Amino acid sequence: MESTINAVEMRGITKRFGSVLANDHVSLDIRRGEILSLLGENGSGKTTLTNMLSGIYFPDEGEIRVNGEPVTIRSPKDAFDLGIGMIHQHFKLVELFTAAENIVLGLPGSTRLNLKAVTEKIMALANQYGFHIEPNKKVYDMSVSEKQTVEIVKVLYRGADILILDEPTAVLTPQETDKLFQVLRNMRADGKAIVIITHK
């Protein structure tokens, strides 16, 4: 029998920036095996809301539950520890590094990197979800779509099963968008909870 516990529940979330009320008692449920779209104009508070889930902001009021348990998310590390990964509209990649180096950058562990093992794990994720990725390619040689793929694989590599994508189609061609949505459908079929922020 499938679990009825939501992956994420946000209740009464409020966030102010000075006199600006960005989120006013917002509630949101995110389920596993679902792609949820947050649709709204620029400036409507979509990214602010999910930034509280990914540890960039902290809510002024309200409660967040992950897998039914109340949680406190004060940093992106807290979010990752809860299996939450956010793919931002503006990528956070080191241009001089390869895809594989970017994917493992900042992970705890030994100072010596086993790039062969890293590459094998990246390719296993790529095959599982239908990504096209070249682990040894430098970021500065990549298209926008390839950079986005690196960002998505980066959060999957860290074990995220709740993924938030901020305006993922804004910079993609229609063909790249179709490919992205096929990958997202594959991840949904695997039970991932996926949120897409968009104004389209």
Helices and strands as residue ranges (DSSP letters): E 8-17, E 20-30, E 34-39, H 46-53, E 61-66, E 69-71, H 76-81, E 84-87, H 99-104, H 115-129, G 139-141, H 144-157, E 162-166, H 174-189, E 193-198
